[in-house]
């Protein structure tokens, strides 16, 4: 399994700054926001889910709003890890792009934290700030580039392909669809999402320029 946490870099340094109890509270908040929505998540519910007293939650985080950005980061790590595992099992660069996009679409169409609960709440500004943060964009691009790099090393992508540009285009597309999922791009049907990826994303890899290796 790829070490996604280390690849994500400084944007997730907050995990190292939290003790195990605080991490458990953040994960509990993420789960509660996902399952119950932002408005119906109380600090008591977070505390019960984390297995701690509600006073502990207030002492560590003050109020619910303080948990939002950390919960968004926790959810980002969950989604990034899932997509990294999909990419790791791909059998070709085109398969990697297609299946990762289909996996993302599956997440985007479910009532997950990044795609519904926070986006439709008074805390939506935190999600927008996170998705448009230049560090978050850089980290997302780096993840895509890392997975494409192994295919270039294997001779399956053109040596002159600018992976950073391809990575940023794909990363920005995914992040914009999280923030604003209403789109003509198919996000409800995985098969249509795969067809979209084959038609519009796979050509970014310029596979027709791959030079065959000598036997």
ZAMARGU-4260 file (C-alpha; in steps of 0.2 Angstrom, whole numbers, plus 5000, padded with zeros to 4 digits):
<rodrens>
0) 5000/5000/5000 | 5007/5017/4996 | 5012/5029/5010 | 5000/5042/5006 | 5002/5051/5022
5) 5020/5055/5019 | 5017/5060/5001 | 5004/5072/5006 | 5017/5082/5016 | 5016/5098/5026
10) 4997/5100/5023 | 4994/5086/5036 | 5007/5090/5049 | 4993/5094/5060 | 4992/5075/5063
15) 5009/5075/5072 | 5004/5090/5082 | 4989/5081/5090 | 4989/5068/5103 | 4980/5051/5101
20) 4964/5058/5110 | 4963/5074/5099 | 4965/5063/5083 | 4951/5052/5089 | 4940/5067/5092
25) 4944/5074/5074 | 4940/5057/5066 | 4924/5056/5077 | 4919/5074/5071 | 4922/5069/5053
30) 4911/5053/5054 | 4898/5063/5063 | 4898/5077/5050 | 4897/5064/5037 | 4883/5053/5044
35) 4872/5067/5052 | 4877/5083/5043 | 4885/5098/5051 | 4869/5106/5058 | 4864/5090/5068
40) 4881/5086/5074 | 4883/5091/5092 | 4899/5092/5103 | 4890/5078/5114 | 4888/5067/5099
45) 4906/5070/5094 | 4912/5065/5112 | 4901/5050/5112 | 4908/5044/5095 | 4926/5047/5101
50) 4923/5039/5118 | 4927/5054/5128 | 4918/5066/5139 | 4910/5081/5131 | 4921/5092/5142
55) 4936/5085/5134 | 4930/5090/5117 | 4927/5108/5122 | 4943/5109/5131 | 4953/5103/5116
60) 4943/5112/5102 | 4932/5125/5110 | 4917/5124/5098 | 4911/5114/5083 | 4918/5126/5070
65) 4936/5123/5077 | 4934/5105/5071 | 4928/5108/5053 | 4945/5112/5045 | 4953/5097/5053
70) 4939/5086/5049 | 4940/5091/5031 | 4959/5087/5031 | 4955/5070/5039 | 4942/5067/5025
75) 4955/5072/5012 | 4967/5060/5018 | 4954/5046/5018 | 4949/5050/5000 | 4967/5052/4994
80) 4972/5035/5002 | 4958/5027/4993 | 4962/5034/4976 | 4981/5030/4979 | 4976/5012/4982
85) 4966/5012/4966 | 4980/5019/4956 | 4992/5007/4964 | 4982/4992/4957 | 4981/4999/4939
90) 4989/4989/4925 | 4992/5003/4913 | 4993/5022/4914 | 4977/5024/4905 | 4969/5012/4917
95) 4976/5022/4932 | 4968/5038/4926 | 4951/5030/4921 | 4949/5020/4937 | 4955/5034/4949
100) 4942/5046/4941 | 4928/5033/4943 | 4933/5030/4961 | 4932/5049/4964 | 4915/5050/4955
105) 4909/5036/4967 | 4915/5046/4982 | 4908/5062/4975 | 4890/5055/4972 | 4890/5048/4990
110) 4885/5059/5005 | 4903/5061/5011 | 4910/5075/5021 | 4919/5084/5007 | 4905/5083/4994
115) 4889/5086/5004 | 4888/5088/5023 | 4901/5103/5024 | 4897/5110/5007 | 4879/5113/5011
120) 4882/5120/5028 | 4886/5137/5036 | 4904/5130/5036 | 4905/5129/5017 | 4918/5143/5017
125) 4931/5132/5026 | 4929/5119/5012 | 4931/5133/4999 | 4946/5140/5007 | 4954/5122/5009
130) 4951/5118/4991 | 4958/5134/4984 | 4973/5134/4995 | 4989/5134/4985 | 4997/5121/4996
135) 4982/5109/4994 | 4983/5111/4975 | 5002/5108/4976 | 4999/5092/4986 | 4986/5086/4975
140) 4996/5089/4960 | 5011/5080/4968 | 5000/5065/4971 | 4995/5063/4953 | 5013/5066/4947
145) 5019/5053/4959 | 5008/5040/4952 | 5011/5045/4934 | 5030/5045/4936 | 5031/5026/4939
150) 5023/5024/4922 | 5036/5035/4914 | 5050/5026/4922 | 5042/5010/4916 | 5043/5017/4898
155) 5024/5018/4897 | 5023/5037/4895 | 5033/5049/4884 | 5049/5055/4892 | 5046/5073/4887
160) 5028/5073/4895 | 5026/5087/4907 | 5019/5077/4922 | 5017/5093/4933 | 5005/5101/4920
165) 4995/5085/4918 | 4995/5082/4937 | 4989/5100/4940 | 4975/5099/4927 | 4968/5083/4934
170) 4970/5089/4952 | 4961/5105/4949 | 4947/5096/4940 | 4944/5085/4954 | 4945/5099/4967
175) 4933/5110/4957 | 4921/5095/4956 | 4921/5093/4975 | 4917/5111/4978 | 4904/5113/4964
180) 4898/5096/4958 | 4884/5102/4948 | 4891/5099/4930 | 4889/5092/4913 | 4903/5080/4918
185) 4895/5064/4923 | 4896/5062/4941 | 4882/5050/4945 | 4886/5035/4933 | 4903/5026/4935
190) 4903/5019/4918 | 4899/5036/4910 | 4913/5043/4921 | 4925/5030/4914 | 4920/5035/4897
195) 4923/5053/4901 | 4940/5049/4907 | 4945/5039/4892 | 4939/5053/4880 | 4945/5068/4889
200) 4958/5064/4902 | 4968/5049/4894 | 4973/5060/4879 | 4983/5071/4891 | 4995/5057/4893
205) 5000/5058/4875 | 5002/5039/4873 | 5004/5040/4855 | 5021/5048/4858 | 5028/5033/4868
210) 5043/5026/4859 | 5043/5007/4859 | 5058/5000/4869 | 5071/4989/4860 | 5069/4971/4863
</rodrens>
